[in-house]
Amino acid sequence: MKNLLITHTDMDGVASAGLYLHVTGISDYKVLYAEPYMLNEVLKKFIVHPPKKIAVFDIGVNPGVFSQVLDAVVNLRAKGVEIEWFDHHVWEAEWIKSLTERGISLFLERETCGVGVVAKHALSKKLNASPDFLENLVNGVCGGDLWRFDHWLSPFYIRLVRRKDPVYWKNIVLETISRGIYWDKVFEEKVLEEFEKELEELSELSKNMDVDTFEANGFKIGVVQVKEDVENSFLASLVLSRCGLDVAVIVSRDGKLSLRSRNVNVRDLAVALNGGGHLRASGAKIQIPLTVKMLTTLSRKFLVEYVAGLIKENASHLKRLGD
């Protein structure tokens, strides 16, 4: 294996890696899908038998694992591994300095999504990419990932690949995009299936929102447990509107938190919880105490209430955008 691609588990990550393959023409590669809090463990696995090149896509830095990521990078670079990193999340200056000093090629753009970063910085490797393919892929994916929904493909793309989807499906989407195809019949079938499941779940949710709401640091915040058949961004949008919230927190049983807001900087709160992301959309992975896990098997309210307490303790990190 000459090339290792490590990419995020959502549509933006899959599309970023697919576009990279398309514009570089790489054929000898392996793809791994990872969350930011897993990056240190993924990199460590390849220190003994490293590839010639590693490319990372749509994965920001989580402060909780950055030192371990840096250690892994140092070891990989000592073995001559070339590393490229394409991302659009918020990076601290010290992270950038630490990695660039180790010879990492960082391509960071906050105004676009991951696939937009790849389109801007890797496109020179192949000049004959179809403008129609690039326009629809980049604007469609970015519209959904950045929560703008200003392209006709955006609501479809955000449902096309979800983090819970199996690896084989993500590989199908990645390989299709790598061939310069931005939409396919099999994509349509998958999205229609997602729509049907989502409508059924939302119908039930509209009868019982089941959101724990509270005031903290001058903001109205709501915590709700993840719904398997509803994308977190859509779930957050619904509860933000229906409950009149400033911040929505979506929690999974394994401790994954998705923070969403229209007018509040939630990234600083995510960083305080060893996560990261964007100003309006961030995430973190927390440790759930065993007692809470056990009680959650009886009622999910215990998980929601635990997370609500954690958010209250750290709500001082929330700031209104523009302040």
C-alpha positions as CSV (number, residue, x, y, z in Angstrom):
1,M,0.0,0.0,0.0
2,K,1.5,3.3,-1.1
3,N,-1.2,5.7,0.0
4,L,-3.4,5.8,3.1
5,L,-6.4,8.0,3.1
6,I,-8.0,8.9,6.5
7,T,-11.2,10.7,6.2
8,H,-14.2,11.8,8.3
9,T,-17.3,9.5,8.4
10,D,-19.9,11.9,6.9
11,M,-20.6,12.9,3.3
12,D,-18.1,15.7,3.3
13,G,-15.3,13.3,4.4
14,V,-16.3,10.7,1.8
15,A,-16.6,13.3,-1.0
16,S,-13.2,14.9,0.0
17,A,-11.4,11.6,-0.3
18,G,-13.3,10.7,-3.5
19,L,-12.4,14.0,-5.2
20,Y,-8.8,13.6,-4.1
21,L,-8.6,10.2,-5.8
22,H,-10.2,11.7,-8.9
23,V,-7.9,14.6,-9.3
24,T,-4.7,12.7,-8.4
25,G,-5.4,9.5,-10.2
26,I,-4.1,7.4,-7.3
27,S,-4.9,3.7,-7.7
28,D,-2.9,2.0,-4.9
29,Y,-4.6,3.2,-1.7
30,K,-6.5,2.2,1.4
31,V,-9.3,4.3,3.0
32,L,-10.1,4.5,6.7
33,Y,-13.0,6.4,8.1
34,A,-12.4,8.0,11.5
35,E,-13.8,10.6,14.0
36,P,-11.4,13.3,15.2
37,Y,-11.1,11.7,18.7
38,M,-9.9,8.4,17.0
39,L,-7.2,10.0,14.8
40,N,-4.3,9.3,17.3
41,E,-5.2,5.6,17.4
42,V,-5.5,5.3,13.6
43,L,-2.1,6.9,13.0
44,K,-0.4,4.7,15.6
45,K,-1.4,1.6,13.8
46,F,0.7,2.5,10.8
47,I,4.0,3.4,12.6
48,V,5.5,-0.1,12.3
49,H,4.5,-0.7,8.7
50,P,3.9,2.8,7.3
51,P,2.7,3.7,3.8
52,K,4.6,6.1,1.6
53,K,2.0,8.8,1.9
54,I,-0.9,9.7,4.2
55,A,-3.7,12.1,3.3
56,V,-6.2,13.3,6.0
57,F,-9.5,14.8,5.0
58,D,-12.2,16.8,6.9
59,I,-10.8,15.9,10.3
60,G,-10.1,18.7,12.7
61,V,-7.9,18.7,15.8
62,N,-9.3,17.6,19.1
63,P,-7.2,19.0,21.9
64,G,-7.7,15.9,24.0
65,V,-5.7,13.8,21.6
66,F,-3.5,16.3,19.8
67,S,-0.3,15.5,21.7
68,Q,-0.8,11.8,20.8
69,V,-1.5,12.8,17.2
70,L,1.7,14.9,17.2
71,D,3.7,12.0,18.6
72,A,2.4,9.6,15.9
73,V,3.2,12.2,13.2
74,V,6.7,12.6,14.4
75,N,7.3,8.9,14.3
76,L,5.8,8.6,10.8
77,R,7.8,11.5,9.4
78,A,11.0,9.9,10.9
79,K,10.2,7.0,8.6
80,G,9.9,9.2,5.6
81,V,6.1,9.3,5.3
82,E,4.7,12.2,3.4
83,I,1.6,13.7,5.1
84,E,-1.0,16.0,3.6
85,W,-4.0,17.3,5.6
86,F,-7.1,19.0,4.1
87,D,-9.5,20.6,6.6
88,H,-12.0,23.4,7.1
89,H,-12.5,23.4,10.9
90,V,-11.1,26.0,13.3
91,W,-7.4,25.4,14.1
92,E,-5.3,27.0,16.9
93,A,-2.1,28.7,15.7
94,E,0.0,26.4,17.9
95,W,-1.4,23.3,16.3
96,I,-0.6,24.7,12.8
97,K,2.9,25.6,13.9
98,S,3.6,22.2,15.6
99,L,2.5,20.2,12.5
100,T,4.1,22.4,9.8
101,E,7.4,22.4,11.7
102,R,7.3,18.6,11.3
103,G,6.9,18.9,7.6
104,I,3.2,18.3,7.3
105,S,1.5,19.9,4.3
106,L,-1.5,21.6,5.8
107,F,-4.3,23.0,3.6
108,L,-6.8,24.8,5.7
109,E,-9.8,26.9,4.6
110,R,-12.6,27.9,6.9
111,E,-14.8,29.5,4.3
112,T,-15.6,26.2,2.6
113,C,-16.2,22.5,3.4
114,G,-13.7,19.7,3.2
115,V,-14.4,18.9,-0.4
116,G,-14.0,22.6,-1.2
117,V,-10.5,22.5,0.3
118,V,-9.5,19.5,-1.8
119,A,-10.9,21.2,-4.9
120,K,-8.9,24.3,-4.3
121,H,-5.6,22.8,-3.3
122,A,-5.4,19.4,-5.1
123,L,-7.0,20.3,-8.4
124,S,-3.7,21.4,-9.9
125,K,-2.7,17.8,-9.9
126,K,-5.3,17.1,-12.7
127,L,-6.4,19.9,-14.9
128,N,-9.1,18.2,-16.9
129,A,-11.7,17.7,-14.1
130,S,-15.2,18.5,-15.4
131,P,-16.4,21.9,-14.3
132,D,-20.0,20.6,-14.0
133,F,-18.8,17.7,-11.8
134,L,-16.8,20.1,-9.6
135,E,-19.6,22.7,-9.3
136,N,-22.3,20.2,-8.3
137,L,-20.1,18.2,-6.0
138,V,-18.5,21.1,-4.1
139,N,-21.5,23.3,-3.9
140,G,-23.9,20.5,-3.1
141,V,-21.7,19.0,-0.3
142,C,-20.8,22.3,1.2
143,G,-24.4,23.5,1.2
144,G,-25.3,20.6,3.4
145,D,-22.2,20.4,5.5
146,L,-22.2,24.1,6.3
147,W,-25.9,24.1,6.9
148,R,-26.7,26.6,4.1
149,F,-28.7,24.3,1.8
150,D,-28.2,26.7,-1.1
151,H,-27.8,24.0,-3.7
152,W,-30.3,21.5,-5.0
153,L,-28.1,18.6,-4.1
154,S,-27.4,19.6,-0.5
155,P,-30.4,18.0,1.3
156,F,-29.8,14.8,-0.7
157,Y,-26.1,14.7,-0.1
158,I,-26.4,15.1,3.7
159,R,-28.7,12.0,3.7
160,L,-26.6,10.0,1.2
161,V,-23.8,9.3,3.7
162,R,-24.5,9.2,7.4
163,R,-22.0,8.4,10.1
164,K,-23.8,5.2,11.0
165,D,-23.7,3.9,7.5
166,P,-21.5,0.7,6.9
167,V,-18.1,1.0,5.4
168,Y,-19.1,-0.8,2.2
169,W,-21.7,1.9,1.4
170,K,-19.2,4.7,2.0
171,N,-16.8,3.0,-0.3
172,I,-19.4,2.8,-3.0
173,V,-20.0,6.6,-2.8
174,L,-16.3,7.3,-2.6
175,E,-15.5,5.2,-5.6
176,T,-18.3,6.7,-7.6
177,I,-17.1,10.2,-7.0
178,S,-13.5,9.1,-7.7
179,R,-14.7,8.3,-11.3
180,G,-16.0,11.9,-11.7
181,I,-19.7,11.0,-11.1
182,Y,-21.5,13.3,-8.7
183,W,-24.9,11.6,-8.7
184,D,-26.0,8.1,-9.5
185,K,-29.2,6.0,-9.6
186,V,-28.1,4.0,-6.6
187,F,-27.6,7.3,-4.7
188,E,-31.2,8.2,-5.4
189,E,-32.5,4.9,-4.0
190,K,-30.5,5.3,-0.8
191,V,-31.8,8.8,-0.2
192,L,-35.4,7.8,-0.8
193,E,-35.0,5.1,1.7
194,E,-33.6,7.6,4.2
195,F,-36.4,10.0,3.6
196,E,-39.1,7.4,4.4
197,K,-37.4,6.4,7.7
198,E,-36.8,10.0,8.6
199,L,-40.5,11.0,8.0
200,E,-41.7,8.2,10.2
201,E,-39.3,9.2,13.0
202,L,-40.1,12.9,12.7
203,S,-43.8,12.1,12.9
204,E,-43.3,10.4,16.2
205,L,-40.9,13.1,17.4
206,S,-43.4,15.9,16.6
207,K,-45.9,14.3,19.1
208,N,-43.3,14.1,21.9
209,M,-40.2,16.3,21.5
210,D,-38.6,14.8,24.7
211,V,-36.1,17.6,25.1
212,D,-34.5,18.7,28.4
213,T,-34.4,22.5,28.2
214,F,-32.8,24.9,30.7
215,E,-31.2,28.3,31.0
216,A,-27.4,28.7,31.4
217,N,-25.1,31.7,30.9
218,G,-28.1,33.7,29.4
219,F,-28.8,31.1,26.7
220,K,-31.7,28.7,26.3
221,I,-30.3,25.2,25.8
222,G,-31.9,21.9,25.0
223,V,-30.5,18.4,25.2
224,V,-32.1,15.5,23.2
225,Q,-31.0,11.9,22.5
226,V,-30.0,11.1,19.0
227,K,-32.6,9.6,16.6
228,E,-31.2,6.8,14.5
229,D,-33.2,7.7,11.4
230,V,-32.8,11.5,11.6
231,E,-29.6,13.3,10.6
232,N,-28.3,15.3,13.6
233,S,-28.4,18.6,11.8
234,F,-32.1,18.1,10.9
235,L,-32.9,17.0,14.4
236,A,-31.1,20.1,15.8
237,S,-32.9,22.4,13.4
238,L,-36.2,21.0,14.5
239,V,-35.6,21.3,18.2
240,L,-34.0,24.8,17.9
241,S,-37.1,26.0,16.2
242,R,-39.8,24.1,18.0
243,C,-38.4,24.9,21.5
244,G,-37.1,28.4,20.8
245,L,-33.5,27.4,21.7
246,D,-30.2,29.1,21.3
247,V,-28.2,25.9,21.5
248,A,-29.2,22.3,20.7
249,V,-27.2,19.3,22.0
250,I,-27.7,15.9,20.5
251,V,-26.3,13.1,22.6
252,S,-25.6,9.4,21.7
253,R,-25.4,6.6,24.3
254,D,-21.7,6.2,23.6
255,G,-21.0,9.8,24.6
256,K,-20.9,11.6,21.2
257,L,-22.2,15.1,21.4
258,S,-23.3,17.2,18.5
259,L,-23.6,20.9,19.3
260,R,-25.7,23.2,17.0
261,S,-26.7,26.8,17.0
262,R,-27.7,29.6,14.6
263,N,-26.4,32.5,16.7
264,V,-24.0,31.1,19.3
265,N,-20.4,30.1,19.1
266,V,-20.6,26.4,20.3
267,R,-17.0,25.5,19.3
268,D,-15.4,26.9,22.5
269,L,-17.8,24.7,24.5
270,A,-16.8,21.7,22.4
271,V,-13.1,22.4,22.9
272,A,-13.7,22.6,26.7
273,L,-15.1,19.1,26.4
274,N,-12.0,18.0,24.3
275,G,-13.8,18.3,21.0
276,G,-13.9,20.9,18.3
277,G,-15.5,21.9,15.0
278,H,-17.1,25.0,13.6
279,L,-18.5,28.0,15.3
280,R,-22.2,27.0,14.8
281,A,-21.7,23.2,14.5
282,S,-19.2,21.3,16.7
283,G,-18.9,18.0,18.5
284,A,-17.1,16.2,21.3
285,K,-16.8,12.7,22.8
286,I,-17.4,12.5,26.6
287,Q,-17.0,9.6,29.0
288,I,-20.4,8.4,30.4
289,P,-20.2,7.1,34.0
290,L,-21.1,3.4,34.3
291,T,-24.0,4.2,36.6
292,V,-25.5,6.5,34.1
293,K,-25.0,3.9,31.3
294,M,-26.8,1.3,33.4
295,L,-29.7,3.7,34.3
296,T,-30.0,4.7,30.7
297,T,-31.0,1.1,29.8
298,L,-34.1,1.8,32.0
299,S,-34.8,5.3,30.7
300,R,-32.9,7.6,28.4
301,K,-33.8,10.6,30.6
302,F,-30.8,9.7,32.8
303,L,-28.4,10.2,29.9
304,V,-30.0,13.4,28.8
305,E,-30.0,14.7,32.4
306,Y,-26.4,13.8,32.9
307,V,-25.4,15.7,29.7
308,A,-27.5,18.6,30.6
309,G,-25.6,18.9,33.9
310,L,-22.3,18.8,32.1
311,I,-23.4,21.5,29.7
312,K,-24.5,23.7,32.6
313,E,-21.1,23.3,34.2
314,N,-19.3,24.5,31.1
315,A,-21.9,27.0,29.7
316,S,-19.5,29.9,30.5
317,H,-17.7,28.9,27.3
318,L,-20.8,29.8,25.2
319,K,-20.7,33.3,23.5
320,R,-23.1,34.9,21.1
321,L,-21.6,35.2,17.6
322,G,-20.3,38.7,17.0
323,D,-19.6,39.5,20.7
